[in-house]
């Protein structure tokens, strides 16, 4: 995972273009090709470096790593070598739109030590698949369901009808993506009756889903009996975390109409049998540092109630909207000429390297642009080549 920043000396000031990728791929003949978020910008910048453009200003290049897991490379760079005063970031996904601000964020891990007992009853596997998922910042306000939270709801509904001891629970793969799948194996007295109760709750859930999540599939099957299961107290604590933690939109922005201001995504849950614990991983976002502090405090409080421990890391600042921006004004004028319409000016509820770079280089005038992409942070991620 590599990021490239390019500083172009143009109109007597510098531009920085920040781009990144998870992989390199060759263009295909189709309209959409999976070179999104944001490998295409790497290709564009490399083509400039290799002479695609016969005449251009001096390029100053910055390479960073680990963008997706907390903007770690951008946070570790020595910005004293940068001489730019203008920066164009290319980590955006909408043609004819200019991004002028973004949220900050923090990652949190909550670990719950598990106590086990001898297995009794019958083992039931529950799998949940088919949700749409998406980016935990840009899509958090879309109403798309979180597979881990739905699994928690199903298990809570089941525990209201009968004894439930958790054996394993897992879901999600990235804290910055809305999880599409989750699974759990539990001990119950009667697996057939438990399966009927699960499917009854799923039918209630279906009536609440947005159209994008209509592909939800929940399946139950009898599992082989293990030697051990988690005891009643541990199982209650796991269900307590899954059921009580705030997830999704927490507050809307007070300054930008229609913008999510404060959110949290429960992106991963996994049973770590080797260390005897269940780990929950969260991504909290806000442009306000006070709200990130609040998220940390509330997770700490929930962990204390459930006998768990928390670790907060990979925190990064937001990028605040600037009232005055010569670069933004210039882009709007040029985009208006090229597209024949007024460009959209946006503030994102997502993290960009712009926030960290701006905090280190306050003098920078920054915008972020990019071609049309869709379904980023999912296996269906695509790039519109015509827009590119």
N, C-alpha and C positions, 0 to 999 in steps of 0.2 A: 504494500500500500504506500504510494508515493505522492507527495504534493509538489507542484512546481509553481513558483511565483516569478513572474516576469515583469521587470520594470522597463517601461518604454518611455524614452525621452521624446515628448511630443508637445507641440504648442508651448515650448519653453518651460514645461514642467514634466515631472515624471508620472508615469502610470505604473501600477503594479497589477499584474494579472495572476490570481491564485487559482490553481486547478489541482485536481487530485484524481486518483483512480484506485480501484481494487485489482485491476487486471488489464492486460493488453489484449486486444482482439483485432482481427482484420474486418474491414467493412464488407458487408454482404450486399446482394442486389435488392433486397427487400426494403420497404419503406422504413420499417423499424428494425433496429439491430441492437443487441444487448451490450452497448458500449456507453452506458449512461453513468451518471452520478460518480465521477465525471471524467471518465476516460477520454471522451472526445476532446475535451479541452487540452489534455496532455498531447493528443495527436496534433492539434492545431499549433500548440506552442513548439513542439518538437519540429514541426514542418518549418516554422519561422527560423528556428535555430539552424536548420539544415539548408536554408537558403531559398525556401519556397517564395518568399517575398524578396525581390531584388534589392529594394532599398527600404530600410527601416531604421528607427533610432536604436541606440545602444540597449542591449538586453542585460538585465541584472537578474540572476536566477536564484531562487530559494527552494531547497528540497526539504520537505518535512515528512515524518512518518506517523503512523497510528492516528490518523484523523478520526476514523470511525469509532475508536474506543476511548475518546476523551480529548481529542485535539492535542495529544501528548507531544508530538514533534513540534508543532507551532509554539507550544508553551515552553519548550526547552531551547529554542533558537536564540542566538545572540544577535539582537536587532541593531546593535551599534554599527554594524557594517552596512546597513541599509541607508541610502541617501534619498529615497523617494519622498515625494509629498502628495502623490496621487496614487490610488490603488484601484484596479479593476479585478474583482474576484469573479471567477467563472464557474462557481459551484451553485448555480441556480438552474431551474428547470422549466422556465416559461418564456417563450419568445415574446418580444414586445412588452416585457415587464422588467422593471429595474427594482432590485431589492436595496433598501436603504437602512436596514436595521435588523437585528436578530436577538433571540433569547440567549441567556446564559444557562448553565445547567450543572448538575452534580450527579454522580453515580453513587448508589448506596447498596451495600450487601448486608442482608440480615440472615444470620445463621442461628439455627435452633438445634441444640443438642437433643438427641433422641434416646429414649429408653425403650427397650424391647421386652417382650414376654413371649412365652411359648405360643405358637399358633393354635387357634381353635376356630371352629366354624367352617365356612366355605370361602374360597378366594374368588373375587370378581374383578375382572379387568374392565375398565371403562376408558374408551378412547374418543377423543373429540377432534375432528378434522373439518376441513372445508371452509373455514373462515377466510375473509379477504385479507386481513392484516394491513400492513402499510407502515409508513414512517411515523414514529412515535411523537414527532413534533408537528410536521405539516398535516398529518391526517388524524391527529388526536381529537379534533373537534368534529370529525365526520360521523360519529355515532357508531363506527365499526366496533364489533365486540372483541373483547380480550379473552382468548381461549383459557388462560389460567384463571381469570376471575370467573368465567362461566363454570369451569370445573369446580372451583370453590363453592359456587352457588349450588351446583348439583350435589356435592358431598354434604353440604349443610342441610339441604332439603331431605337427603337420605337419612342423615343422622337424627332428624326430627321424628322419623318413623321407626328407627331400629338402631341397634348398636352398630357402630362403624369404627373399626380400627384400621388406620392407614398402614399399608405395607410399603408402598412407594408412591411418589407423585412427581411428575416432571412436565415441563412445557416450555416453549419458546427457545430461541437460540441466541438472540441479541437483545441487549437492554434498550437499544434505540429503535426497535421494530415492534409493532403491535403483534403479539403472538397469535399465530394461526392455528396451532395445534397444542393439545395437552393430553396427558394420560394419567391414570391412577390405578393402582391395584389395592383393593381393600378387603378386609375380612368382615363377613356378615354371617348371620345365623342361617339365612336362606338366600342363596344367590339368585334364584328365579324370582322371588318376591322383590328382592332389591333391584333387579334389572327392570321390572315393571315400574317401580317407583322412580327410577332414573329416567326412563323414557317418558313417563307422565310429566316430570319436571321439564324435560326438553321440549315437549309440546307447548308448555306455557312460555318457555323462552322464545320459541319461534315467532310468536305473535309480537315480540318486541324488537326483532332484528331489522336492520336496514336492508334494503334490497341487495346490496353487495354481499351480504352474509347469508343469502338464501341457500348457499351450498353446504351449510352446516350438516355434518353427519356425526351422530353419537352412536357408538356400538358397544355392546356389553357381551362378555364371554366369560365362561367359567375358567379359572386358572388353576394350575397345579398348586397344591398346598405347600407353602414354604415352611421352614423350621420355626421362624419367628415373625412377629408382627410388632408394630409400635404399640406401646401401652396406651391406655385410655387418656391419660393426661397429655402425653405428647400429641396424640391425634387431635384432641380438643384444641391445643395450642396452634397446630397447623391450620385447622379450620378457622380458628380465630383470626389468624393473620390473613388468610385468603378472603375471609368474609368482611373484615373490618377495615382493611387498608383502603384509603382513598385512591382511586385510579381514574385516569382520564382527565377531563377538564375540571379543575378545582375553582378557578376564577377567570372571568373574562377581563380583558384589558379595560382600564378606566380612561385611557388616552387615545386608543385607536379603535374605532367602531368595528365590530365583528372579529376582532383578533383575540385568540386565546391568550390570556395573560399568564396563567399559572397552571401547570399540569404535572401529572406523574404517570409513568408507565411501569407496570409490573411486567418486565420483559422476559424474565427467566425464573423458573423454579426447578430445582433438581434435588434428588435424594442422593447424598454422598455416603454410601454405605461404608466406605473405607474409613472415613472420619466420624461416622456415626452422627450425621447431622443433615438437616434439610436447609438449603440455602435459597433465599429469595433475592433477586437482583432488580433494582429500580433505577429509572432515569427520571429525574425531576427537572423541570424547565421553567424559567421565568427571566424576564429582563431586569427584574428587581432583586437585588441581593438579599433584601429582607425576606422575600418569599422563599428563596432557596434556604435561608436559615430556618424558616418556619417548617419547611419540608423535612429538613434534617431533625429538628426538634420533635416533630410529630412521629416520625419513624422510630426515634429513640424511645419515645413514650410508649408506643405500641410494643416495641421489643421488650421493654421492661415489664409490661403487663403479661407478656407471653413467655417470659423467661428466655429471651433470645438476646443476641449481641449484634451490634451494627458497626459497619465500617464505611465511612464516606470518603470518596476519592474522586479524582479526575474532574475537579471543579473548574469551570471556565467562565469568564465574564461574558455579559451580553454586549451588543453593539447598539448604542442608543442612536435614535434618529437625530440628525443634525439639521437645525433650522436653516442654516446657510451652507450650500455646497455647490461650488462652481462646476465640479465634475458631474454632479447629478443634473444640473441645468444644461450642461453641454450634451450629455447623453439624451436627455428628453428632446432637445432640439433636433439632434441627428436622427433619433428614432422616429420622431414625428415625420421627418422628411422621407425616410426610407420606407416606413410602413404605411404612411398616409393616414395615420390616426394617432391619437394621444396615447402614449405608453402608460401602462399601469405602474403606479409607484406603491411598493409593498414593504411591510415590515413582517418578518418571518417569526413564527413560533418554532424555531429550530436553531441549532447551533452551527455557526460558521467560524472558520479560522479568523474571520474579520474581527471578532470580539477580542480575541487574544492579541492580535497584531495591533489593533487600535489602542488597547491598554498599554502596549509597550511603545507605540509611536503615536501619541495623541495628535500630532500635527497632520496625520494622513487624512486626506479626503477620499472616502471609499464609496464604491457602488459594487453590486454583484449582479451579473447577467448570465444568460445561458440559453441554449436552444430548448425546444419542447421535449420533455421526457415524461414518462408515466410509470407508476407502480415502483418507484424507487424503494430500496431496502426490502425488496421481495424477489422471489425467483422469477417474476414476470417483468423485471425492470427492462425498460425499452427506451430507445432514442429515436426521434423523428429525424431521418437523414436530410429530408428536404429543409426542415427548419434549421438544421445545423449548417 
